[in-house]
Amino acid sequence: MTQAYKNCQSCGMPLKRDEQGGGTNKDGSRSTMYCSKLALGEPFKLHLPLL
């Protein structure tokens, strides 16, 4: 059984506010953990502002 999350486990955005209904897994299925704002196939990166 997979857990359904209310918020993206990367950025914290509420998944119910995601226009595409969530991200996509590598196999093409809908992700219940991550939003659609994450790039497919890309590793997670920490983006810090340049000072």
DSSP file (Angstrom, degrees, kcal/mol; ACC not computed):
  #  RESIDUE AA STRUCTURE BP1 BP2  ACC     N-H-->O    O-->H-N    N-H-->O    O-->H-N    TCO  KAPPA ALPHA  PHI   PSI    X-CA   Y-CA   Z-CA
    1    1 A M              0   0    0      0, 0.0     2,-0.4     0, 0.0     0, 0.0   0.000 360.0 360.0 360.0 128.9    0.0    0.0    0.0
    2    2 A T        -     0   0    0      1,-0.0     2,-0.3     0, 0.0     0, 0.0  -0.759 360.0-119.6 -96.3 142.9    1.4    3.4   -1.0
    3    3 A Q        -     0   0    0     -2,-0.4     2,-0.5     1,-0.0    29,-0.1  -0.608  18.2-138.4 -81.3 136.5    0.7    6.4    1.2
    4    4 A A        -     0   0    0     -2,-0.3     2,-0.3    29,-0.0    29,-0.1  -0.850  20.8-152.5 -94.7 128.3   -1.1    9.4   -0.3
    5    5 A Y        -     0   0    0     27,-1.6     3,-0.1    -2,-0.5     4,-0.0  -0.716  17.5-150.4-102.0 150.0    0.4   12.7    0.7
    6    6 A K  S    S+     0   0    0     -2,-0.3     9,-2.5     1,-0.1    10,-0.6   0.757  84.8  39.0 -85.1 -28.5   -1.4   16.0    1.0
    7    7 A N  B    S-A   14   0A   0      7,-0.3     6,-0.1     8,-0.1    -1,-0.1  -0.900  96.6 -93.5-124.8 151.3    1.7   18.1    0.1
    8    8 A C     >  -     0   0    0      5,-2.9     4,-1.1    -2,-0.3    26,-0.3  -0.400  30.7-139.3 -58.2 132.9    4.6   17.6   -2.3
    9    9 A Q  T  4 S+     0   0    0     24,-2.8    -1,-0.1     1,-0.1    25,-0.1   0.432  97.5  42.2 -80.0   1.6    7.4   15.8   -0.5
   10   10 A S  T  4 S+     0   0    0     23,-0.2    -1,-0.1     3,-0.1    24,-0.1   0.775 131.7  11.9-108.0 -53.4   10.0   18.1   -2.2
   11   11 A C  T  4 S-     0   0    0      2,-0.1    -2,-0.1    27,-0.0    23,-0.1   0.623  91.2-123.3-106.3 -15.0    8.6   21.6   -2.2
   12   12 A G     <  +     0   0    0     -4,-1.1    -3,-0.1     1,-0.3     3,-0.1   0.452  54.6 151.9  88.5   0.2    5.6   21.4    0.2
   13   13 A M        -     0   0    0     -6,-0.1    -5,-2.9     1,-0.1    -1,-0.3  -0.419  56.9-104.2 -64.8 137.1    3.0   22.6   -2.3
   14   14 A P  B >   -A    7   0A   0      0, 0.0     3,-1.6     0, 0.0     4,-0.3  -0.465  25.2-142.7 -61.3 126.5   -0.5   21.3   -1.6
   15   15 A L  G >  S+     0   0    0     -9,-2.5     3,-1.2     1,-0.3     6,-0.2   0.781  97.5  65.5 -65.4 -26.1   -1.1   18.6   -4.2
   16   16 A K  G 3  S+     0   0    0    -10,-0.6    -1,-0.3     1,-0.2    -9,-0.1   0.698 100.0  53.2 -69.1 -16.2   -4.7   19.5   -4.5
   17   17 A R  G <  S+     0   0    0     -3,-1.6     2,-0.4     3,-0.0    -1,-0.2   0.477  80.8 112.7 -93.8  -4.3   -3.6   22.9   -5.9
   18   18 A D    X   -     0   0    0     -3,-1.2     3,-1.6    -4,-0.3    -3,-0.0  -0.568  64.1-144.9 -72.7 123.6   -1.4   21.3   -8.6
   19   19 A E  T 3  S+     0   0    0     -2,-0.4    -1,-0.2     1,-0.3    -4,-0.0   0.798  99.8  44.9 -59.3 -30.7   -2.9   22.1  -12.0
   20   20 A Q  T 3  S-     0   0    0     -3,-0.0    -1,-0.3     0, 0.0    -2,-0.1   0.358 114.5-113.1 -98.9   5.2   -1.8   18.6  -13.4
   21   21 A G  S <  S-     0   0    0     -3,-1.6     2,-0.2    -6,-0.2    -2,-0.1   0.688  77.1 -34.9  75.5  18.8   -3.0   16.7  -10.3
   22   22 A G  S    S-     0   0    0      8,-0.1    13,-0.3    11,-0.0    10,-0.1  -0.499  81.5 -63.8 120.8 169.5    0.5   15.7   -9.3
   23   23 A G        -     0   0    0     11,-3.3     8,-2.9     8,-0.3     2,-0.4  -0.041  48.0-108.6 -79.4-173.6    3.8   14.7  -10.8
   24   24 A T  B     -B   30   0B   0      6,-0.3     6,-0.2    11,-0.2     5,-0.1  -0.974  21.1-134.5-124.1 133.9    4.6   11.8  -13.1
   25   25 A N    >   -     0   0    0      4,-3.4     3,-2.2    -2,-0.4     6,-0.1  -0.337  36.0 -99.7 -76.5 166.3    6.7    8.8  -12.2
   26   26 A K  T 3  S+     0   0    0      1,-0.3    -1,-0.1     2,-0.1    14,-0.0   0.812 124.7  55.8 -58.0 -30.8    9.4    7.4  -14.5
   27   27 A D  T 3  S-     0   0    0      2,-0.1    -1,-0.3     1,-0.0     3,-0.1   0.439 122.8-105.5 -83.4   2.0    7.0    4.7  -15.7
   28   28 A G  S <  S+     0   0    0     -3,-2.2    -2,-0.1     1,-0.3     2,-0.1   0.326  78.4 130.5  94.6  -7.6    4.4    7.4  -16.7
   29   29 A S        -     0   0    0      1,-0.1    -4,-3.4    -5,-0.1    -1,-0.3  -0.379  67.8 -91.6 -77.2 160.1    2.1    6.8  -13.7
   30   30 A R  B     -B   24   0B   0     -6,-0.2     2,-0.4    -3,-0.1    -6,-0.3  -0.515  37.8-131.2 -74.3 134.7    0.8    9.6  -11.6
   31   31 A S        -     0   0    0     -8,-2.9    -8,-0.3    -2,-0.2    -1,-0.1  -0.716  17.9-171.2 -87.3 133.7    2.9   10.4   -8.5
   32   32 A T  S    S+     0   0    0     -2,-0.4   -27,-1.6   -10,-0.1    -1,-0.1   0.284  86.6  50.9-102.0   7.3    1.1   10.8   -5.2
   33   33 A M  S    S+     0   0    0      1,-0.2   -24,-2.8   -29,-0.1     2,-0.3   0.710 107.8  42.7-109.8 -31.6    4.3   12.1   -3.5
   34   34 A Y  S    S-     0   0    0    -26,-0.3   -11,-3.3   -25,-0.1    -1,-0.2  -0.882  73.2-121.7-127.1 150.0    5.5   14.9   -5.8
   35   35 A C    >   -     0   0    0     -2,-0.3     3,-1.0   -13,-0.3   -11,-0.2  -0.264  33.0-106.5 -81.6 172.3    4.0   17.8   -7.7
   36   36 A S  T 3  S+     0   0    0      1,-0.2     4,-0.1   -13,-0.2    -1,-0.1   0.501 106.3  81.5 -78.7  -4.3    4.2   18.4  -11.4
   37   37 A K  T 3  S+     0   0    0      2,-0.1     2,-0.2   -14,-0.0    -1,-0.2   0.677  71.8  94.1 -75.4 -16.6    6.7   21.3  -10.9
   38   38 A L  S <  S-     0   0    0     -3,-1.0     2,-0.2     1,-0.1   -14,-0.2  -0.557  85.7-112.5 -77.9 139.6    9.6   18.8  -10.6
   39   39 A A    >   -     0   0    0     -2,-0.2     3,-1.3     4,-0.1     2,-0.2  -0.517  34.4-111.4 -72.0 134.1   11.5   18.0  -13.7
   40   40 A L  T 3  S+     0   0    0      1,-0.2    -1,-0.1    -2,-0.2   -15,-0.1  -0.447  95.6   3.1 -66.8 133.4   11.1   14.5  -14.9
   41   41 A G  T 3  S+     0   0    0      1,-0.2    -1,-0.2    -2,-0.2    -2,-0.0   0.465 100.4 123.3  74.6   0.5   14.1   12.3  -14.7
   42   42 A E    <   -     0   0    0     -3,-1.3    -1,-0.2     1,-0.0     2,-0.1  -0.739  64.8-116.8 -95.2 142.3   16.2   15.1  -13.0
   43   43 A P        -     0   0    0      0, 0.0     2,-0.1     0, 0.0    -4,-0.1  -0.431  41.4 -93.9 -70.5 152.4   17.8   14.6   -9.6
   44   44 A F        -     0   0    0     -2,-0.1     2,-0.4    -6,-0.1    -6,-0.0  -0.452  47.6-168.1 -67.3 138.1   16.6   16.8   -6.8
   45   45 A K        -     0   0    0     -2,-0.1     2,-0.7    -3,-0.1    -3,-0.0  -0.962  22.8-127.2-129.9 146.5   18.7   19.9   -6.4
   46   46 A L        -     0   0    0     -2,-0.4     2,-0.7     2,-0.0    -2,-0.0  -0.845  24.9-156.0 -92.1 117.6   18.8   22.5   -3.7
   47   47 A H        -     0   0    0     -2,-0.7    -2,-0.0     0, 0.0     0, 0.0  -0.855  14.5-178.8-100.4 113.8   18.4   25.9   -5.3
   48   48 A L        -     0   0    0     -2,-0.7     2,-0.1     1,-0.0    -2,-0.0  -0.879  30.9-109.0-110.3 143.0   19.9   28.7   -3.2
   49   49 A P        -     0   0    0      0, 0.0     2,-0.3     0, 0.0    -1,-0.0  -0.394  34.1-114.8 -67.3 144.7   19.9   32.4   -4.2
   50   50 A L              0   0    0      1,-0.1     0, 0.0    -2,-0.1     0, 0.0  -0.642 360.0 360.0 -79.2 135.5   23.2   33.9   -5.2
   51   51 A L              0   0    0     -2,-0.3    -1,-0.1     0, 0.0     0, 0.0   0.426 360.0 360.0 -97.3 360.0   24.4   36.6   -2.8
